[in-house]
Amino acid sequence: MAVVRLRGQLRGLAGGLPEHAVEAGNVREALRALERAQPAVSGWILDERGLIRRHVNVFVNGERGTEETPVGPDDRLEVLPAISGG
């Protein structure tokens, strides 16, 4: 199973757990599986069209990924919300 690692406030929404194992063929499927397992993150990473939100970066094995990036059972996804401040 692929592993989705959450950072920042997303980790808190997912019960404080930093890593979540999911079965998926691409990034969108992995994030939808995460939403099913952790409903509180729904809408925070993917929008209503299933696209990664502008303020969120997703990396697959250290490389920037898109919704269609393939995901295999040994892959690691990092989900990083943008940091803002003033």
C-alpha positions in Angstrom: 0.0 0.0 0.0 1.1 3.5 -0.7 1.7 5.8 2.3 0.3 9.4 2.4 2.2 11.6 4.9 0.4 14.7 6.1 1.9 17.9 7.5 0.7 21.0 9.4 -3.0 21.4 10.1 -3.9 18.5 7.8 -2.3 16.1 10.3 -4.5 17.5 13.0 -7.6 17.0 10.9 -6.6 13.4 10.4 -6.6 12.6 14.1 -3.0 13.6 14.6 -1.7 10.6 12.6 1.2 11.6 10.3 1.0 8.6 7.9 -1.9 6.8 6.3 -1.7 3.7 4.1 -4.0 3.7 1.0 -4.5 1.6 -2.1 -4.6 3.7 -5.3 -3.5 3.8 -8.9 -2.8 7.6 -9.0 -2.6 10.6 -6.7 -6.3 11.5 -7.0 -7.4 8.0 -6.0 -4.9 8.0 -3.0 -6.3 11.3 -1.7 -9.9 10.2 -2.2 -9.1 7.0 -0.2 -7.6 9.2 2.5 -10.8 11.3 2.6 -12.9 8.2 3.0 -10.7 7.0 5.9 -10.3 10.5 7.4 -13.5 12.5 6.5 -12.3 15.6 8.3 -9.7 16.2 5.6 -12.4 16.2 2.8 -12.3 19.4 0.9 -9.0 20.5 2.3 -6.7 18.8 -0.3 -8.9 18.2 -3.3 -11.6 20.5 -4.5 -15.1 19.5 -5.6 -13.7 18.6 -9.0 -11.1 16.3 -7.6 -8.2 18.7 -8.4 -5.5 19.5 -5.9 -6.1 22.9 -4.3 -3.7 25.8 -5.3 -2.4 26.1 -1.7 -1.5 22.4 -1.4 1.6 20.7 -2.8 1.7 16.9 -3.3 5.0 15.1 -3.9 5.3 11.4 -4.9 8.7 10.0 -3.9 10.1 13.5 -3.6 8.9 14.7 -7.1 6.0 17.1 -7.5 2.9 15.3 -8.5 -0.5 16.0 -10.1 -3.8 14.3 -9.8 -2.9 11.9 -12.5 0.6 10.9 -11.3 0.8 7.1 -11.0 1.0 5.7 -7.5 2.3 2.2 -6.7 2.2 0.1 -3.5 5.7 1.2 -2.5 5.3 4.9 -3.1 5.2 7.7 -0.6 3.1 10.8 -1.0 3.8 14.0 1.0 1.0 16.5 1.3 2.2 20.0 2.2 -0.1 22.9 2.8 1.3 26.3 1.8 2.7 28.4 4.6 1.4 31.9 4.8 1.8 34.8 7.1 2.4 38.5 7.3 
